[in-house]
Each structure stands twice: as structure tokens, then as C-alpha cells.
Amino acid sequence: MSAPARPGRTSLAPPRWEADVLLPGYLAAPVGPATLVRPEREPDDPRGVVLHLHGYNDYFFQTHLVDALADAGFACWAVDLRRAGRSVLRAPDEWPAHWTASLPEFWADLDAAVAAVRAAHPGVPLAVHAHSTGGLTAATWAHARGGDGPDALVLDSPFLDLDGSWLARTVRTGLLEVLGRTRPLAVVSTHPSVYATYQHVSNGGRWDFDTRLKRPEGQPARAAWLRTVRQGQLRVARGLGIACPVLVGRTAESGPDRADNPRLDAQDTVLDTVRIGHLAPRLGADVTQLVVDGGVHDLTLSADGPRTEYLTGVTEFLDRSLAGAR
């Protein structure tokens, strides 16, 4: 995967902020085809700034993450990538939601977002917090950027591998390689997200999110997108050289994404947490793992106890990793 040209930090036009259409007390601004989001009020003289990156079938709505980081003295912005979240609402794309056939296309969005954050907070250490597929994107981006990447990287249940046995993963990889090139928009997987359905307030869950942008019915996975994801995962398997400290958060156990699973709210029902733990050390030379008992796939959306454990672990990691950076 070759890296796209990066926007110049000095020539980047300042974001044109407007009131966010989804969250009161927040501002949003286009940055190329992506969209930046930040709170109207930030900590004075922040100790660091965190850029949050969402996963697949997702967008930024986790204001409690921003609040927890602010309480610890960190500013927090977020980016909705092209064809995701606010970027879809602002400028609908000809391609399906969350589509890409090249991870470096998303790296360009991260480059632009990071450049805007650094311009607004010059000299302040920067960390990226990324979830699921966003975690894979951020990990491969940080590797490609080397010393120009973030000062710390936090991955929340990153999508580092497919599920299933070695043989099943190998067969799927071969099929995706062919289908991704010959029928790039073919739907290779589609099913409702019981996990997302359970969490929404309309079903008695804890979180109120826009179901147009985080769909309980799920978001179809298409051949070229999953082929691209698989190429990124295989790059992780060969070993990355991320230059900064990395924290990998994951739940203690995985389980089925079914309504009859009694631990639906206490397991990762999307990814294999054992595979995450196995691959995490291959990200770089300085990798710490945080295993949260009772957490869900997006650890920031877990029940009160596991969520507090995760957020405390993140802020402690940032305290250690960003001290003296830049």
C-alpha cells in the first residue's frame, strides 16, 4: 500500500466551523471529503489532543469520551471519514457508505484531520483513538507515516483479522482477492447488528445515536472493501513498525451476535478478541494491551463499570505516553 501525498501543514486552510447538525454544543467543518467535529468548549492549555476515528457502520457520537478526556486535561476532536457519518449527510457520494478500495484513501482523510488539529494546537502532543475498522486504518496509517505520525495510538477493539479457523480465513482471502477485482461492489456479507440494536435507546439501551448512520439493520460488506481490509490485516500479520506507543483495548471474551446471548452486553459480539490479542504485539515495539472484563465491541459503549475501566486505562496510557512529547 503506497502512501498518498500529505497536505502541507502550513498551507492548510483553517476549517470553516458551523454548529454541528447532530450534537448540541459541538461544531463541525469539512476537511476535504471528510468532516471534523469538536466541542465548542475545550480545556484551557490541554496536555494533549486526541483525534477519534470511528469504525464501519459508525460515526462520532460518543460525547462521553470527549468529556472523560477533558476531565483528564485532554482536548478531543473526531473525524467522520468520507462516505461515513456527517460526510454522507453533507455531500452524498456515488459510492456506497463506508466504501473504499484503498486504505490510503482513508489515510488522506486522517492526514487532513491531523493537520487541522495540529494547526489549532501547535506543539501539543497528539494521539489518535480509533475503533474497529478505524483501528486497522489508523494502525496502517501510523506505520506508513513513521515519525510524522501520532505521538500515541489507542486502538479500541481493532479489526486486525477475520474470524474463523486458519483454513477458513485462507479460503476467504483467496475468494476475496478474485471477487474484489472482478465484482468490486458485490455484497459478500449482510446481516443485522443485534449488538447495535440492543444498545439503542429505542430498545432500552444506553445510547442515542442516529440510526441512519449507525444502522441496526447493518451495513452490507462489499467485495472490494473487504479485500482492502484483508490486505491491511495481512500487512499487520507480517508486522508493522509503528513508531509511537500503542494501547490495544479489547474485551475479555467474544460471543455470538444473537438476541438469545445472555452476555450480549458483556462480550465482543463482532470480532474475535483472542485474535486481537495474538496480533497486537505485531503492531510495533511498544504495545500495551488493556483487557476489559465485561466490555462490548466498542469499549466506550460498555456498561458503566467496564466503560470506566477502559476510559481510565486510556487516560493513564496517555499520561505516560504523551508526557514530554513534542
C-alpha positions in Angstrom: 0.0 0.0 0.0 1.6 3.2 -1.1 1.0 6.4 0.9 -0.8 9.4 -0.7 0.8 12.8 -0.6 0.2 14.6 2.7 -1.4 18.0 2.9 1.1 20.7 3.9 0.7 21.8 7.5 1.4 25.4 6.8 -0.8 25.8 3.7 -3.9 24.0 5.0 -6.8 26.5 5.1 -8.4 26.7 8.6 -11.6 24.7 9.0 -14.9 26.7 8.5 -16.8 25.7 11.6 -20.5 25.6 11.9 -22.9 24.3 14.5 -23.0 20.5 14.3 -26.2 19.2 12.9 -26.2 16.1 15.2 -24.8 17.2 18.6 -25.7 20.3 20.5 -22.6 22.1 21.9 -20.4 20.8 19.0 -19.0 22.3 15.9 -18.4 20.6 12.5 -16.3 21.5 9.5 -15.5 19.9 6.2 -11.8 18.9 5.7 -11.7 17.7 2.1 -14.3 14.9 1.7 -14.2 14.1 5.4 -15.8 16.0 8.4 -14.2 17.3 11.6 -16.1 17.5 14.8 -15.1 19.2 18.1 -16.8 20.6 21.2 -17.5 24.3 21.4 -15.5 24.4 24.7 -12.2 22.7 25.2 -9.8 22.5 28.2 -7.6 25.6 28.6 -3.9 24.7 27.8 -4.6 21.0 27.1 -1.9 18.5 28.0 -2.6 16.7 24.7 -5.2 16.4 22.0 -6.9 13.2 20.9 -8.4 12.6 17.4 -11.2 9.9 17.4 -11.8 7.7 14.4 -15.0 5.7 14.1 -15.4 2.1 12.7 -17.6 0.6 10.0 -21.3 1.3 10.1 -20.5 4.1 12.6 -19.8 7.8 13.1 -18.8 10.1 16.0 -21.5 10.5 18.7 -19.5 9.4 21.8 -19.6 12.7 23.7 -18.8 10.9 27.0 -15.4 10.0 25.5 -14.8 13.7 25.0 -15.9 14.5 28.5 -13.7 11.9 30.1 -10.7 13.1 28.2 -11.5 16.7 29.0 -11.7 15.9 32.7 -8.2 14.5 32.4 -7.0 17.6 30.7 -7.0 16.4 27.1 -8.8 18.1 24.1 -10.7 15.7 21.8 -11.8 16.1 18.2 -13.3 13.5 15.9 -13.3 12.8 12.2 -16.1 11.2 10.1 -14.4 9.8 7.1 -15.6 10.2 3.5 -18.8 8.3 2.8 -19.5 8.0 6.6 -21.5 9.9 9.1 -21.8 13.6 8.7 -19.8 13.4 5.4 -22.7 11.4 3.9 -25.2 13.9 5.1 -23.2 16.9 3.9 -22.2 15.5 0.4 -23.7 12.2 -0.6 -21.2 10.1 -2.6 -21.7 8.0 -5.7 -20.2 5.0 -3.9 -21.8 3.1 -1.0 -21.5 4.2 2.6 -18.1 3.4 4.1 -16.8 2.2 0.7 -13.1 2.2 -0.2 -11.0 0.1 -2.4 -7.8 1.5 -0.9 -6.9 2.2 2.7 -4.6 5.0 1.7 -7.7 6.9 0.5 -8.8 7.0 4.2 -5.2 7.8 5.2 -5.6 11.0 3.2 -8.6 11.9 5.4 -6.6 11.2 8.5 -3.7 13.3 7.2 -6.0 16.3 6.6 -7.7 15.9 10.0 -4.4 15.6 11.9 -3.0 18.6 10.0 -6.0 20.7 11.1 -5.7 19.5 14.8 -2.0 20.3 14.9 -2.6 23.7 13.3 -5.2 24.5 16.0 -3.0 23.1 18.8 0.6 23.8 17.8 3.2 22.0 19.8 0.6 20.0 21.7 1.1 16.2 21.7 -1.4 14.3 19.5 -2.9 10.9 20.0 -5.3 9.0 17.7 -8.1 6.9 19.3 -9.6 4.5 16.7 -12.3 1.8 16.8 -12.6 -1.5 14.9 -12.1 -1.0 11.2 -10.9 2.5 12.1 -8.3 0.8 14.3 -7.0 -1.1 11.3 -7.0 2.1 9.2 -5.2 4.1 11.9 -2.6 1.4 12.6 -1.6 1.0 8.9 -1.6 4.8 8.6 0.6 5.3 11.6 3.1 2.7 10.3 3.2 4.4 6.9 3.7 7.9 8.5 6.6 6.8 10.8 7.9 9.7 12.8 5.3 12.1 11.2 2.5 10.0 12.7 0.8 10.5 16.1 2.6 10.7 19.4 0.4 7.8 20.8 -2.1 5.5 19.3 -5.1 3.9 21.1 -7.0 1.1 19.3 -10.4 0.1 20.7 -11.1 -3.5 19.5 -9.2 -3.1 16.2 -10.3 -5.2 13.2 -6.9 -7.0 12.9 -8.2 -10.3 11.5 -11.1 -12.2 10.1 -12.9 -14.7 12.3 -12.8 -18.5 11.9 -10.1 -21.1 11.6 -6.8 -20.6 9.7 -8.2 -22.7 6.8 -11.5 -20.7 6.6 -9.6 -17.4 6.7 -7.2 -18.6 4.0 -10.1 -19.7 1.7 -11.9 -16.4 2.2 -8.8 -14.4 1.5 -8.4 -16.2 -1.9 -12.0 -15.7 -2.8 -11.9 -12.0 -1.8 -8.8 -11.4 -3.9 -10.7 -12.7 -7.0 -14.1 -11.2 -6.3 -12.8 -7.9 -5.1 -11.1 -7.3 -8.5 -13.9 -8.8 -10.8 -17.1 -7.7 -8.9 -16.0 -5.0 -6.5 -19.5 -4.0 -5.4 -20.8 -7.5 -4.8 -22.3 -7.9 -1.4 -20.3 -10.7 0.4 -21.9 -10.3 3.8 -25.0 -8.7 5.2 -26.8 -9.2 8.4 -28.5 -7.1 11.1 -26.4 -5.9 14.0 -28.1 -7.2 17.1 -25.4 -5.5 19.2 -26.3 -2.1 17.8 -30.0 -2.8 18.0 -29.7 -3.7 21.7 -27.7 -0.6 22.5 -30.1 2.0 21.1 -32.3 3.9 23.5 -35.4 2.9 21.5 -34.8 -0.7 22.6 -33.9 0.2 26.2 -30.2 0.6 25.5 -27.9 3.3 26.9 -27.1 5.2 23.8 -29.0 7.6 21.5 -27.4 7.5 18.0 -28.6 8.3 14.5 -29.8 5.0 13.0 -29.2 6.4 9.5 -25.5 6.5 10.2 -25.1 3.5 12.6 -27.7 1.1 11.2 -29.2 -1.6 13.4 -30.0 -3.5 10.2 -26.3 -3.5 9.5 -24.2 -2.2 6.6 -23.5 -4.6 3.7 -19.9 -5.6 3.3 -18.8 -5.4 -0.4 -16.1 -7.5 -2.1 -13.5 -4.8 -2.8 -13.9 -3.2 0.6 -13.4 -6.5 2.4 -10.5 -7.3 0.1 -8.9 -4.0 1.0 -9.5 -4.7 4.7 -7.9 -8.1 4.3 -4.9 -6.7 2.6 -4.4 -4.3 5.6 -4.8 -7.2 8.0 -2.2 -9.3 6.2 0.1 -6.4 6.4 -0.4 -6.3 10.2 0.2 -10.1 10.3 3.6 -9.6 8.7 4.5 -7.0 11.4 4.3 -3.2 11.5 6.8 -0.7 12.8 4.5 1.9 14.4 6.9 4.5 15.9 4.8 5.6 18.8 3.5 3.8 21.9 0.3 1.8 21.2 -2.5 0.8 23.5 -4.8 -2.0 22.3 -8.0 -2.3 24.2 -10.2 -5.5 23.9 -12.8 -7.3 25.8 -12.0 -10.4 27.9 -14.2 -12.7 25.7 -16.1 -12.9 22.5 -19.6 -14.3 21.9 -22.4 -14.6 19.3 -24.2 -11.6 18.0 -27.6 -13.1 18.8 -30.6 -11.8 20.8 -30.6 -15.0 22.9 -27.0 -14.5 24.0 -27.3 -13.7 27.7 -23.9 -11.9 27.6 -24.7 -9.7 24.6 -23.9 -6.7 26.7 -20.7 -8.1 28.2 -18.8 -9.6 25.2 -17.3 -8.6 21.9 -20.0 -10.0 19.5 -18.3 -8.6 16.4 -14.7 -9.7 16.5 -12.5 -12.5 17.9 -10.8 -10.9 20.9 -8.3 -13.8 21.1 -7.1 -13.0 17.6 -6.8 -9.3 18.5 -4.6 -10.2 21.5 -2.5 -12.5 19.3 -1.8 -9.9 16.6 -1.4 -6.8 18.9 2.3 -7.3 19.5 3.0 -7.2 15.8 2.0 -3.5 15.6 5.2 -2.1 16.9 7.9 -2.2 19.5 5.9 -0.5 22.3 2.5 -2.2 22.6 0.4 -2.4 25.7 -2.8 -4.4 25.9 -5.8 -3.5 28.1 -8.2 -6.4 28.6 -11.6 -5.3 29.9 -13.8 -7.9 31.5 -17.5 -7.3 30.6 -16.8 -4.9 27.8 -18.6 -4.8 24.5 -17.1 -4.4 21.0 -16.9 -0.6 21.2 -15.4 -0.4 24.7 -16.5 3.2 25.0 -20.2 2.0 24.8 -19.8 -0.7 27.5 -21.8 -0.8 30.8 -20.7 1.7 33.5 -18.1 -0.4 35.2 -16.2 -1.7 32.1 -16.5 1.6 30.4 -14.9 3.4 33.4 -12.2 0.8 33.5 -11.4 1.4 29.8 -11.5 5.2 29.9 -9.3 5.2 33.0 -6.9 2.9 31.2 -6.8 5.2 28.2 -6.2 8.4 30.2 -3.4 6.7 32.2 -1.8 5.5 29.0 -2.0 9.0 27.5 -0.5 10.4 30.7 2.5 8.1 30.3 2.9 8.3 26.6 2.4 12.0 25.9 4.4 13.3 28.8 7.2 15.3 27.2 6.2 14.5 23.6 6.8 17.2 21.1 
